[in-house]
Amino acid sequence: MEFPRYPTRREIVIRKLVTCSYYELAKNYAFGGEHHDFWELLYVDKGELRVQTDRGDFELRQGDLLAFEPGQFHAAACNGSVAANVFIVSFECRSPGMNHFRRNRRFRLSDDERGLLASLMEEGDRAFVPNTVRHPGPLLARKPNAPYGSEQLFVTFLETLLIVLIRSAASPENRPPLPFASAEKQEAGLTERIIDYMESHLSDELSVERICSAFSIGKTRLSLLIKKTTGCGVMEYANRLKIEKAKEHIREDNYNFTEIAGLLGYSSVHYFSKQFKKMTGSSPSEYANILKARLHKRL
């Protein structure tokens, strides 16, 4: 018996990528603007960003995504008081479905959509060489040791995100995420409270024992919760939080390195610098210079 074949429809098809970049911007970053013949998505992962287009201005904050259609002028700047982390992906796509993103479609991403975008960013990090001021090069370059299928998976995540955004815009009532099962919801809430506690006690001498005491849980459970959410151990994650906060202070330029070291509970600026370089590959001063070099460059 011969089985009939069903030709599937593909509503969004991306054939070529142009850029995939994640930037940490200083609070006084400003770029005069550009336009190009491909699509671009700009996502604010942290902080705030002002975007000017020839069809209006936008004040973007964490969790906002803005689409620029081909030929659309756009400029960007931080607001002078808050630094920003942004993710940008640009690509060629001639699918009619992309008409949904014309005229500067702005999206406030749901938890599910942010999770999908996080997967996109992670796969982009696996697939492509980072393009930064410190490591200049082609806008997009393949990592020689990229995992099998990483580029295809990246494009799949991107196409999926675009389809999900089109659906969400068409049916706003579908935007709320599905509820967790009761036990999962409780666990997620506990993990969130633990992380909030860690973030608000960065200047203290955090320890596994202190966190366990604050939440009346055992070391094993604490380790499992943090590992499940962050992929690393408790103290490793605490150190990451400190360095991320240090980078934020450097970008906002409100404190010198000695003051930052004190704010984050480091015993000395020397030890702070050593830990910073260990975690980022750059010393605090090198990181500050990278930010200065990028102040007026394109995203």
N, C-alpha and C positions, 0 to 999 in steps of 0.2 A: 504494500500500500504506500502510495506517495503522499506525504504530508504537505499541505500548502504552507508556504512561507508568508509570514506577516511582516511587511516593511514598517518599522517603527518610525515615529515622527521625532525629530529633534528640533525643539523650538529655539534653543540658544546654542550656537556652535561657535566656539572660539578657535580660530586657526593659527593665529600668531600672537605671541606676547611681546610687549615692548619693555616694560619695567616691572620690577617687584622690589620694593624698598621699604625699610623701616627706619625712621629718623627720630632722633632725640634733639629737640630744638631748644635753643636758648630763649629766654623770655622776650628778648628784643629782636628775634629773628624777623626778617622781612624780605620778601621776594617780589620784584616788580611786576611779574606776570609773564604769561606765554599763551600761545594757542598751538594746537597740533592736529594732525589728521587721524587721530585714533581716540578711543574711549579711555577715560581715566576714572578710577574710583579713589576717593580720599576718605580715610577713616581716622577719627581722632580716638586713639587708644587711651591717652591720659591728657589732662589739662584742657586748654581752650585754644581755639584758632579762629582768626578772622579771615574770611575768604571774600574777595571782591570779584564779581563777574560782570559782563556787559548786560546781564539780565537781573542784577540785584546783588546785594551783599548778604552774607550769612555769618552769624556768630555760632560757631560749632563748639560743642563740649564733648566730654567723654561719652562714647557710645553713639555719636553721630556719624553718618556716612553720607557723602555728597558725590553725585555722578556728574561728570563733565562730558558732553557729547563732542564729537570731532568738530574742530573749528571754533570751539568755545573758548573765549579769553577767560583766564582766571589768574588771580594773584592771591598771595597768602601772607599773613603776618601774625605773630603772637601779639598779645595785648599789652605787653610791657610789664606785666606783673605776674603772670602765670606761664610757666614753660609748658611745652606740649610734646607728646610723642605721637607720631602719625605713621600710618601704614598706607602706601600708595601702590596700586597695581594698574597698569595700563595695557591695552590690548586692541587688536583688530577684530571686529565682529560685524558682519553684514546681515545678521538675522533680523527679520522684521520685528521680533519681540523686543529688540533694544529700543524701539520707539517709546516704550514705557519709561525710559530713563532720560528722555529729552527734556530740555528746559530746566536743567539743574534740579533733578529730583533729589530731595533730601529725605533721609530715613533715620528714624530713631530706632536702633536695633533692639529687638527683644532678646531675652536671655538665650533662646535657642539660636537666633541669628548670630549673636556674638560668639556662641560656641562654634558655629560653622565657620565664622571668620577667623577664629583662633586656629582652627584646623588648617585653614588656608594659609595663614601666616607660618605655622609650624612646617607645613609641607614646602612652602617657598624657601624657608631656611635650610631645609634638607636638600632642595634641588638646585639652588642658585648661589653663586658667590656673592656675598654682600657688596653693595656698591656704596662706598662712603668717601668722605674727604680724605680720610686716612688711608683708604685702600681704593684709589680711583681706578677706573677701568671702563670697559664697555657697560652700557646701561644694564645689560642682562648677560650673564655668563654662566654656563653650566658647571656645576661642581664635578670634578673628575671622579670623586668617590660617592656620588649621589646614590641613594638606595634605588633598587630596581623599580621602575615605573613611577618615579617621583614627579616627573614633569606631567605625565598623564594624570596622575592623581591630583596635582595642583590645579590643572585645567578643569578636572571634574568637580573639585570643590568650588572653583570660581563659577562655573556654569550653574551648579546647584544653588549657590548663593543668589545669583541673579534671578533664577526661576522662583526661589522662595520669596524674594523681595517683590517680584511681580505679583505673586499670589497674595502676599500680605497686603499690598496696596489695593488689590481688587476686592479683598474680603477682610476688612479691618477687624471683624469679629473673630477671625481665626488667629489673631496675633498672640493672645496670651499663651504661654507655654503650658504643656500638659502638666497636671499636678504630679508631684512625686508620691510614691507610696508613703504611708505614714512614717515607717522606720527610716526610710531614705531621707525624708524631709527633716526629721529630727537630727539625723546625722549631719546633713548639709548645714543645718542651722547652727549646730555645735561647732563645726569646722569654721564657719564664717565668724562666729564669736571669738574663737581662739585666734584666728588671723587678725581680727580687729584689735584684740588685746595685744598681740605682738607688735602691731603697727603703732599702737599708742604708747608702747613702753620701750621704744628703740634706744632711749637714753639710759635705760636701766641695764643692770647685769642680768639679762635674761638667761634662764636655765631651764632644762627639762623639768626639774623638780619644782621650780617656781610656777611654771605653767600648769603642771599637774595639780598643784595645790590650789591654784586659782579656780580650777574647773572641777576639782574633786574627781579626777580620772587617773587611771594608771598610765605608766610610761608606755606600755605596749599599745594601748588604745590610742594614745596621743600620737605615737609614731605612725600607726596605721592610717589615722585620719589625715595627717599632714602629707604622708607619702602618697596617698590616693589622690589628693587634690593638687599637690605641687610637683610630685615626682622626685622629691628629695627628702632628706632627713630634717628633723626639727631645727637643729642648730644651723645646719647649712642654709635652710630657708630663712632663719633669723638674720644670718649674715647677708644673704641676698637682699632682704628688705632694707637693711642698713645701707648697703651700697646703692640701691636704687634711690633711697632718700637722699643720700649724699649727692648723687648725680642731679637730682632735682634741685637741691640747694645751689649747686654749681651753676646750673642753667639759669636759675633765677637771680644769681649774683647778689644775694643779700648778706652773705657771710664770707669771711676768708676761710682758708683751709683749717687753720687752728680752731676757729669757732665751730666749724662743721664737725671736726673731730670731737670737740667737747659736747656738742648737742647730741651726738650719737653714741656717747659713752665710751669712746676710745681713750685709752690711757695716755696717748701722746699723738701728735700729728704725724710723727714718723711711723708709728704702728698703723695709723689710719691709712697713710699713703701706701704702705706695704700691702695691706689687705685690699685696698682699692685696685692696685695694679694686679694683684693675684686674681681678682674676680673679673676684671674688665680687659686686662692686657695693656692698659694705659695708666700712667700716674694721674693724679688729680689735675696737675698743671697741663699735662698732655691732653687730657680730656677737654679742659677749658679752651685750649688752643684749637682743638678740632671744632668746637662750637663757634669760635670766632671766625675760623676759615669758612664756615658754612653760612654765616649771617645773611648774606644776600644771594646765595646760590639757589638754583632751581631745586625743587623737590623731585 
